């Protein structure tokens, strides 16, 4: 079932959202000092491409550096990536079939705004995580 949902997601919105994250990652790599943000952006691009079967959890070792980095990310790229999720989610919610995918878009907004200090894990992972 996850595979079917991921394929429909890919067609409806996943590809374009992943392109947006990849574009943000490329910009971050070009600016050199923001390479850690680029790595986070590419990680989220993969998650936005194929989200069903994965979840985002808070990393226990994240500290003040992640907090400062998240503020910088929010100002530079996070707000327009989150806006992409909002617009896509609203458009998908206009149809009955698109409602679950619109809700999935809304669930991606927190990680698009504040990606540092979070980890993407498989929902089938047996390790215990503090889910946020």
N, C-alpha and C positions, 0 to 999 in steps of 0.2 A: 504494500500500500504506500509506503514511504517513497518508493521509486516512482510510482505513478504521480503522487503529489509533487515530487521534485521536478518531474518532466513538465507537468502543467505549469508549475511555478516558473521554470526556466523560460517557457514560451511567453507567459503573461507579463512577467516583470523581472525575473532573476537576471537575465542577460544584461539588460540596460542598467540595473543597479550595480551589478558587478563591474560593468564598464566605468561607471562613475567612481567606484572605489579604486579601480585600477588607475584611472586618470589622476585621482588625488595622490595615489602612491607614487606615480611617476613624477609628479610635481615635487613631492617630498624628497625623492631621490635626487632630483636635479638640484635642489637647494642644499644638499649635502648635510647640513647640520640637522635637518629634520628626517634623516634616514630611519630612526626608530619609528616615527610616525608612518613612514612609507611601508615598513614591515607590517605594522598593525593594519594598515589599510589593505594590503594584499591579503592578509589573513581574513579580514572581514569580507573581502571580495569573494573569496572561496565560500565563505559561510552564506553570503547573499546569493550565490549561484546555486547552492544545493543545501537549503536550510533544514529540511525535514529530516529528523533522525539525529540532529545535533542540538545542543543547547549552550547557552553562555552562562558561565559561573564566575564568581569573584575569586581571584587568586588570593590566597592567604598571605603571601609574602609581599604584596604590593604596598608601597609606602608613600612617603611624601613626594618622591619623584614622579610617581604615577599621577598623583593629584595635580601637580604643577603641569605635567605634560598634558593632562586632560583639559586643563584650562586653555592652554595654547592650541590644542587640537580643536576645541570648541570654537575658538575665534577664527582659526584659519580654514578649517574644512568641515568640521562637524555639523554646523548649522545648515549648510546647503545640502549635505548628504541626508540629514534628518528630514529636511524639507522634501527631498525626493521621495523618501518613504511615506511621508504624509500625503503628498499628491497622489502617488501610486496607490496607496491604501484606500483613499477616498474614491478614486476612479474604480478600483476593483470592487468596492462595496456597493457600487451601483447595480450590480447584477447578483442574483442569488448564488450562482456558481462561484463568483469571485469573492464572496464574503469571507470564507476561511483564509484566502490568500491576502485579503486586505487586513485582516486581523494579524496575520503573520508579519505583514509589513509594519504594523504598529508595534509589534513586539521587537522589531529590529531597531527602533528609534533609540532606546537607551544605549545600545552598544555603538550606534553611529555617532552619538553625541559624546560619549565618554568611553573610548575603547581600551585605554591603558589600564592595567590591573585586572583585566578580565581574560578568561580562557575559554575557548570553544572546545567542547568535549562531545563525544558521542553519547546519546541517551542510553545506549546499551552498555556504557562503561560501568564496571562494577565498583569503581572507587567511590568513596563518599565525598561529596562536595557540598559546600554551603551554597545553595542556590539562592540567587538574589531575585 
